[in-house]
Amino acid sequence: MDTVTGMIFGKAYGTLEQEIDTQNSNPEFFEYMKFDLTSADITSSVMTVKVDAVCSLNASCKQNADPWNAPRPITVGGSIDGGITRLWTENAGNKSFLISYALTVNIGGTYGTARWGDAGEPSAGQYMVRCDKEINGSTKGCVVPAFTPTFVVDQKYSQARQFIGTVQASMATHPGWEGRGQPLHRESDESVVSKNRAVVCDSTFKPHTSTPPPVQCDEFPFARTKESGRQLGVTSGASCQQYMVTSLTIEGKQYLSLTWPGLNQGQMPAANAKCARASMPKNQNEGVGGDLGRRTVEWRLLEGDAYWVDAGQPVN
């Protein structure tokens, strides 16, 4: 269109495909971009398309030129594609980068530009990448923080998995259950984590006599989350939901089951509780905790980052 008079010369329609790939152990990240011109009521052999991408917020993001490096000719039914390589150049802390775009179509000297990703534009803030050297301090890596990963509790830790799933179902807030509750958020301060654990697993916790030793106090939401009972105002684990893993030996084979006070009477644990704890075999408790620690590194979860927990509950 003529930007002075508002006169429309013609209309063109196209689709743009974008894919940003980050690496959890490398500060270099890539973007693939493809443009398809699906229709146009202007025919010209000199129609070109150009994309300019800006990696902003911090100068430590270095990138090459637009995905195809120069205006590229295109006709209806045609497509062009290319890639952009970006690199975080710092060696400490973390930095977030906002990526914005401008797509310019030029037809014989008449051009129009569509912008997205920047403040006040379509998809504002959606294209954000964060790089850090805080998780696993010897290695840099990058993630898309808008993505909320899901921690899947391994089925081989069946009692711990059942414990978490039962808490998610019975607690009114459904902690970490996607589709029902809110995600959990990482607590990275070790001193806070210790205080969380000391309150929920305080002196009122007593290992159940039928739990196979060694026994630990297992808690959910985890001590390494902002949703730990202590951070929600709990002053003693006695006010949490109470569970225990019990064992029964039949013909020389041991069977484990999760139980709680009131189960035999058909009662569920208190829905208004803010936390839960269980008398849990050590291998189950530490197995889940070890897996979560490895996922924390893999996903580069920093302070306050969110994640879901899948303990077998259906995802809505």
Secondary structure, DSSP 8 states (H G I E B T S, - for coil): --TTT------EEEEEEEEEEEETTEEEEEEEEEEEEEEES---TTEEEEEEEEEES-TTEEE-SSTTSS-EE--TT-EEEEEEEEEE---SSEEEEEEEEEEEEEETTEEEEEEESSTTSTTTTTSEEEEESSSSTT--EEE-TT---EEE--TTSHHHHHHHHHHHHHSTT-TT-TTTS--EEB---HHHHHHHHHHHTSTT----TTS-SSEEEEEES-TTBTTSGGGGT---GGGSEEEEEEEEEETTEEEEEEE-TTGGGT----TT-S-EEEEEEHHHHHHHHHHHHHHHHHTT--TT-EEEEESS----
